[in-house]
């Protein structure tokens, strides 16, 4: 997982997931950090917030539902409707699934399934905005930046917890 961020002020611009053509193995909790942020006096604010963001991601991979850290996520370049879609998707509970149509209805545009899919395709904050929880109405998995195998594994991971 790669973060792209601007350090002052701290905003996450994108979280890039790996894309595997073949199975990369099971999803498992991250290794324990070697030091807590509180033990680092004088740590610049941007690095402290980056550390907190990493802790949220580690919690997710331990099976703990996490909320999107909205104040750290840069929405620059996204339209108001795209932001509404991302906020609706962020509200899907851990382990639950919604369809592209459900999200389109939730933002007041019931015919905009394709728009929702296109917005999910360029979701800059996977995991925090869990686009892997959005599937096709016909039961198909739909697309995902990390590939369909990773999407299926994330869904399975959340349902094991």
C-alpha positions in Angstrom: 0.0 0.0 0.0 1.4 3.4 -1.0 0.4 6.8 0.4 0.7 10.0 -1.6 0.4 13.0 0.7 1.2 16.6 1.1 3.0 17.1 4.4 2.0 20.7 5.3 -0.8 20.8 6.1 -1.2 17.0 6.1 -3.7 15.6 3.6 -3.8 12.2 2.1 -4.2 12.6 -1.7 -4.3 8.9 -2.6 -3.9 5.4 -1.2 -2.6 3.0 -3.9 -3.4 -0.7 -3.5 -1.2 -3.4 -5.0 -2.7 -5.2 -8.0 -1.9 -8.9 -8.2 -2.5 -11.0 -11.2 -2.1 -14.1 -9.0 -3.2 -14.8 -5.4 -0.8 -13.1 -3.0 -1.9 -15.1 0.0 -4.2 -14.5 2.9 -5.0 -11.1 4.3 -3.6 -11.0 7.8 -3.1 -8.4 10.6 -0.1 -6.0 10.2 2.9 -6.6 12.3 3.1 -4.7 15.6 4.7 -1.3 15.3 8.1 -0.8 16.9 7.2 2.4 18.7 4.0 4.4 19.5 3.7 8.0 18.2 3.4 9.2 21.8 7.0 8.1 22.4 8.3 10.5 19.8 8.4 14.0 21.4 8.6 16.8 18.8 7.3 14.6 15.9 6.0 17.1 13.3 2.3 17.2 13.0 2.2 15.8 9.5 4.2 12.7 10.5 2.1 12.3 13.7 -1.1 12.3 11.5 0.5 9.9 9.0 1.3 7.6 12.0 -2.3 7.8 13.1 -3.5 7.0 9.6 -1.2 3.9 9.5 -2.6 2.8 12.9 -6.2 3.1 11.4 -5.1 0.9 8.5 -3.5 -1.6 10.9 -6.7 -1.7 12.9 -8.7 -2.5 9.8 -6.4 -5.4 8.9 -6.9 -6.7 12.5 -10.6 -6.8 11.8 -11.6 -3.6 13.6 -14.1 -1.4 11.7 -12.5 2.1 11.1 -14.1 5.4 10.2 -12.7 7.5 7.4 -10.4 10.2 8.7 -12.2 12.9 6.7 -10.1 15.8 7.9 -7.1 14.1 6.4 -8.6 13.1 3.1 -8.1 15.6 0.3 -11.2 15.9 -1.9 -9.5 18.3 -4.2 -10.5 17.6 -7.8 -13.7 15.7 -6.9 -17.1 17.0 -7.8 -19.7 17.5 -5.1 -21.6 14.5 -6.4 -18.4 12.3 -6.4 -17.9 13.4 -2.8 -21.5 12.5 -1.9 -20.9 9.0 -3.4 -17.7 8.5 -1.5 -19.4 9.6 1.8 -22.3 7.2 1.1 -19.8 4.3 0.5 -17.9 5.2 3.6 -21.1 4.6 5.5 -21.4 0.9 4.4 -20.8 -1.1 7.6 -17.8 -3.4 8.0 -18.8 -6.8 6.4 -21.8 -5.5 4.6 -22.4 -5.1 0.8 -24.4 -2.5 -1.2 -25.0 -2.4 -4.9 -24.0 0.5 -7.2 -27.7 1.1 -7.5 -28.1 1.3 -3.7 -25.4 4.0 -3.6 -27.0 5.9 -6.6 -30.3 5.9 -4.7 -28.6 7.0 -1.5 -27.2 10.1 -3.2 -30.6 11.0 -4.8 -29.7 9.9 -8.3 -31.3 6.4 -8.7 -30.4 6.1 -12.4 -26.7 6.9 -11.8 -25.3 3.4 -11.3 -22.7 3.9 -14.0 -21.6 7.2 -12.4 -21.2 5.4 -9.0 -19.1 2.7 -10.7 -16.9 5.3 -12.4 -16.5 7.2 -9.1 -15.6 3.9 -7.4 -13.1 3.2 -10.1 -11.2 6.4 -9.2 -11.7 6.2 -5.5 -8.5 7.7 -4.1 -9.0 6.2 -0.6 -9.6 2.5 -0.7 -10.1 0.8 2.7 -11.1 4.2 4.3 -13.8 4.5 1.6 -14.5 0.8 1.2 -15.4 0.6 -2.5 -14.8 -3.2 -2.2 -18.2 -3.3 -0.4 -20.0 -2.1 -3.6 -21.0 -4.9 -5.9 -23.3 -5.4 -9.0 -27.0 -5.8 -8.6 -26.8 -9.1 -10.5 -24.4 -10.6 -7.9 -21.3 -9.9 -9.9 -18.3 -8.6 -8.0 -17.8 -5.5 -10.2 -14.5 -3.8 -10.6 -11.8 -2.8 -8.1 -8.4 -1.0 -8.4 -6.6 -3.9 -6.7 -8.2 -6.4 -9.1 -11.2 -8.7 -8.6 -9.3 -11.3 -6.5 -8.3 -8.7 -3.9 -11.9 -7.4 -3.8 -13.2 -10.9 -3.1 -10.5 -11.5 -0.5 -11.4 -8.2 1.3 -15.0 -9.1 1.3 -14.2 -12.6 2.7 -11.8 -11.1 5.2 -14.5 -8.8 6.6 -17.0 -11.6 6.8 -14.6 -13.8 8.8 -14.5 -11.3 11.6 
